[in-house]
Amino acid sequence: MKKRSGGERQLAAPHQKLKAVQRQILQKILERLDPGPYAHGFVKQRSTVTNAQAHLARHDLINLDISDFFPTIHWRRVRGLFKSFGYSPAVATILALLVTEAPRTLAEYDGKKYWVAIGERVLPQGAPTSPAISNLVSRRLDLRLAGLAKKRGWRYTRYADDLTFSAGEKKRPDIPWMMRQAKEILAAEGFVLHPNKQRVQRKGRRQTVTGIVVNQKLSVPREEVRKLRAILHGAQKTGLAAQNRENLPHFPAWLRGKLAYLSMVDPAKGKKMLAQLDALEGRRPTPV
């Protein structure tokens, strides 16, 4: 799949039987364990909104990103995680093998084609178990980074591979130190800081956390709201189909999803615009 930042992300979707087994592991083991207070991605009752809420109306923000988050978590780490839950080495090994996959390449031998493993087994993008395992593997990382932040009066949260630190007052001398220390902790925990995804956001300019503006109140970026408002306004004259200028498949569902997200972040704006979409489609008003 194409990434928003450019390039491609490889997904390894499990076959039906394997996916069913992975869902059992997720529901009966992984979801019963606490990922800690700092993880907001892939956790029930938490979201990009709760992640951003922790950094609302702060002075300085630091955004960092872990490079190749899932592929960094190899099967030996996953096996060690299951052993830490009390499983025997044999059972932990089987569980780890079920939820990891090796990168593969297509090769031909004796006229036949094979997908050949070319590296160590890691957490695959696309398995239902990978997000929960990544959070559990990262618990010690989160505790160390949160301790680092607290020492200097900062706050810390993590949404998947996206790390955010924020200070309630002007603390510019802390910023280079915090970034160096975070990089060292990440390396000690087996992760690598993405060299091109490091941002410092200061008060007085737009500050965003996981795509949500956090300067004074939680909000979706203005340009996104304007785009949605323009679509709804145009649709009142021409109909929804005519507003699908990018030829998106399932355009009404795409638009409803965008407005539902807006309602989650900014209920006042989102509710009003959802009501407009309901009227256009002849539906009863959507409860928000």
VOGU-3710 file (C-alpha; in Angstrom, 3 decimals, decimal comma):
1> mkkrsggerq> 0,000/0,000/0,000  1,155/3,571/-0,671  2,216/5,618/2,363  0,974/9,180/2,835  4,617/10,260/3,254  5,645/8,505/0,020  6,966/5,044/-0,735  5,139/1,814/-0,066  4,235/-0,286/2,973  4,169/-4,052/2,557
11> laaphqklka> 1,240/-5,851/4,172  1,311/-9,564/4,963  -2,330/-10,583/5,256  -2,669/-14,031/6,888  -4,689/-16,810/5,289  -8,137/-17,475/6,744  -7,186/-20,322/9,132  -4,071/-18,587/10,423  -5,987/-15,336/10,896  -8,616/-17,195/12,966
21> vqrqilqkil> -5,873/-18,611/15,214  -4,280/-15,166/15,565  -7,632/-13,673/16,583  -7,912/-16,331/19,304  -4,438/-15,411/20,580  -5,433/-11,744/20,511  -8,727/-12,189/22,356  -7,731/-14,865/24,883  -4,215/-13,667/25,722  -3,082/-10,290/24,430
31> erldpgpyah> -6,196/-8,158/25,012  -6,324/-9,274/28,650  -2,957/-7,664/29,377  -2,388/-4,007/30,225  -0,203/-2,146/27,694  0,396/0,621/30,226  -0,891/4,209/30,484  1,286/5,726/27,749  0,172/3,606/24,755  -2,816/5,064/22,892
41> gfvkqrstvt> -2,734/3,199/19,583  -4,703/-0,064/19,176  -6,011/0,135/22,773  -9,713/0,021/23,640  -11,142/3,327/24,914  -8,075/5,172/23,560  -7,451/6,816/20,202  -5,666/9,627/18,404  -7,975/11,929/20,400  -6,874/10,675/23,829
51> naqahlarhd> -3,276/10,770/22,618  -3,623/14,400/21,520  -5,596/15,383/24,643  -2,533/14,779/26,820  -0,678/17,526/24,943  -3,424/20,165/24,720  -2,382/23,830/25,101  1,275/23,088/25,828  4,262/25,308/25,083  6,799/23,090/23,310
61> linldisdff> 6,170/19,787/21,543  8,590/17,167/20,249  7,370/14,558/17,742  9,581/11,548/17,027  8,972/8,412/14,996  10,307/4,868/15,326  11,736/3,517/12,091  10,308/0,159/10,849  8,401/-0,385/14,092  6,838/-3,821/13,436
71> ptihwrrvrg> 9,793/-5,301/11,474  12,116/-4,332/14,351  10,240/-6,715/16,673  11,653/-10,123/15,774  10,328/-13,495/16,849  12,871/-13,950/19,653  11,511/-10,841/21,358  7,966/-12,121/20,859  8,935/-15,531/22,261  10,460/-13,803/25,297
81> lfksfgyspa> 7,229/-11,832/25,740  5,104/-14,994/25,853  7,600/-16,606/28,264  7,206/-13,560/30,532  3,470/-14,360/30,703  4,328/-17,743/32,236  4,222/-19,995/29,166  6,788/-22,778/28,831  9,593/-22,291/26,277  7,923/-24,811/23,939
91> vatilallvt> 4,506/-23,111/24,045  6,051/-19,639/23,813  7,965/-20,761/20,725  4,812/-22,044/19,002  2,857/-18,874/19,832  5,698/-16,680/18,577  5,901/-18,635/15,315  2,150/-18,267/14,782  2,229/-14,461/15,020  5,453/-13,715/13,107
101> eaprtlaeyd> 6,461/-14,059/9,469  9,737/-13,871/7,557  10,214/-11,424/4,674  10,092/-13,382/1,422  11,051/-13,044/-2,207  9,862/-14,884/-5,280  12,397/-17,401/-6,626  12,252/-19,999/-9,379  13,816/-23,466/-9,161  13,473/-26,336/-11,598
111> gkkywvaige> 10,674/-24,537/-13,404  8,646/-23,914/-10,247  8,135/-20,661/-8,338  8,604/-20,442/-4,569  8,321/-17,687/-1,980  11,637/-17,986/-0,142  12,387/-16,529/3,295  15,205/-13,972/3,151  15,351/-12,793/6,756  14,366/-13,342/10,363
121> rvlpqgapts> 10,733/-13,754/11,380  9,222/-10,453/12,565  5,826/-8,957/13,361  4,011/-8,653/10,017  1,988/-5,615/9,027  -1,488/-7,048/8,507  -1,718/-9,644/11,293  -4,405/-8,828/13,923  -1,955/-9,682/16,706  0,879/-7,348/15,673
131> paisnlvsrr> -0,459/-4,067/17,163  -1,153/-5,577/20,608  2,210/-7,366/20,691  4,044/-4,195/19,707  2,403/-2,332/22,617  3,295/-5,058/25,111  6,884/-5,297/23,864  7,149/-1,491/24,202  5,994/-1,249/27,832  9,533/-0,870/29,198
141> ldlrlaglak> 10,369/1,633/26,459  7,300/3,681/27,452  8,216/3,603/31,150  11,760/4,753/30,424  10,684/7,569/28,091  7,932/8,671/30,489  10,478/8,717/33,323  12,820/10,802/31,177  10,022/13,269/30,430  8,848/13,504/34,044
151> krgwrytrya> 12,381/14,262/35,217  12,292/17,521/33,219  8,603/18,330/33,717  7,455/17,098/30,308  4,632/14,728/29,294  4,984/11,666/27,097  2,616/9,457/25,057  2,999/6,975/22,215  0,610/6,147/19,392  2,063/3,069/17,629
161> ddltfsagek> 5,426/4,291/16,327  4,658/7,983/16,939  6,227/9,442/20,107  5,180/12,806/21,558  6,729/14,871/24,350  5,294/18,210/25,515  6,260/20,920/28,000  3,799/23,243/29,715  6,251/26,140/29,745  9,111/27,413/27,621
171> krpdipwmmr> 11,886/24,810/27,886  13,930/25,226/24,727  17,270/24,296/26,358  15,716/20,890/27,209  14,825/20,041/23,604  18,227/18,879/22,253  18,893/16,958/25,489  15,489/15,264/25,373  15,967/14,205/21,761  19,443/12,790/22,418
181> qakeilaaeg> 18,291/10,898/25,490  15,214/9,526/23,692  17,416/8,280/20,853  19,715/6,486/23,327  16,786/4,859/25,153  15,256/3,720/21,867  18,563/2,143/20,834  18,907/0,408/24,206  15,410/-1,054/23,753  16,149/-2,331/20,256
191> fvlhpnkqrv> 14,505/0,445/18,240  15,806/3,078/15,840  14,703/6,704/15,577  13,497/7,660/12,089  15,981/10,306/10,854  13,434/12,181/8,717  10,516/12,256/11,148  11,642/14,502/13,988  9,738/17,729/14,625  9,825/20,481/17,235
201> qrkgrrqtvt> 6,619/22,544/17,457  6,574/25,725/19,502  3,780/27,862/20,894  2,535/30,528/18,494  2,438/28,197/15,508  0,088/25,365/14,689  0,898/22,319/16,822  -0,379/18,876/15,866  -0,292/15,485/17,571  -1,280/12,425/15,490
211> givvnqklsv> -2,873/14,777/12,963  -4,965/16,724/15,507  -4,402/20,427/16,234  -3,769/20,933/19,972  -3,023/24,653/20,380  -6,144/25,756/22,283  -8,688/23,010/21,717  -8,672/19,739/19,824  -9,513/20,327/16,171  -9,029/18,955/12,694
221> preevrklra> -6,750/21,121/10,479  -8,682/23,992/8,882  -7,900/22,989/5,318  -9,471/19,563/5,922  -12,614/21,122/7,417  -12,862/23,583/4,513  -12,604/20,729/2,012  -15,408/18,779/3,703  -17,590/21,886/4,004  -17,067/22,687/0,310
231> ilhgaqktgl> -18,092/19,145/-0,691  -21,317/19,371/1,314  -22,091/22,860/-0,003  -21,508/21,797/-3,606  -23,525/18,609/-3,137  -26,601/20,649/-2,224  -26,547/22,009/-5,776  -25,128/19,175/-7,848  -25,552/16,014/-5,735  -22,867/13,964/-4,003
241> aaqnrenlph> -21,650/12,067/-7,054  -20,609/15,275/-8,834  -18,393/16,229/-5,896  -16,279/13,086/-6,217  -13,549/14,863/-8,196  -10,866/12,353/-7,180  -12,975/9,377/-8,359  -12,829/7,745/-4,948  -14,580/4,353/-4,659  -17,549/4,349/-2,248
251> fpawlrgkla> -17,421/8,150/-2,040  -20,469/8,607/0,274  -18,993/6,112/2,760  -15,592/7,855/2,545  -17,239/11,215/3,256  -19,265/9,821/6,153  -16,096/8,334/7,637  -14,328/11,692/7,402  -17,234/13,432/9,117  -17,430/10,764/11,822
261> ylsmvdpakg> -13,740/11,394/12,549  -14,389/15,139/12,656  -17,235/14,493/15,126  -14,886/12,496/17,346  -12,350/15,340/17,426  -14,692/18,350/17,293  -18,277/17,248/18,098  -19,868/20,674/17,465  -18,643/20,957/13,870  -18,919/17,271/13,119
271> kkmlaqldal> -22,517/16,898/14,286  -23,677/19,813/12,164  -21,960/18,524/9,023  -23,177/14,960/9,556  -26,720/16,329/9,725  -26,133/17,989/6,328  -24,964/14,683/4,849  -27,964/12,860/6,347  -30,276/15,391/4,697  -28,527/14,966/1,343
281> egrrptpv> -28,931/11,182/1,529  -32,468/11,317/2,921  -31,474/9,607/6,180  -32,563/10,138/9,726  -30,059/12,347/11,635  -26,979/10,411/12,766  -26,739/10,169/16,590  -23,455/11,723/17,759
//
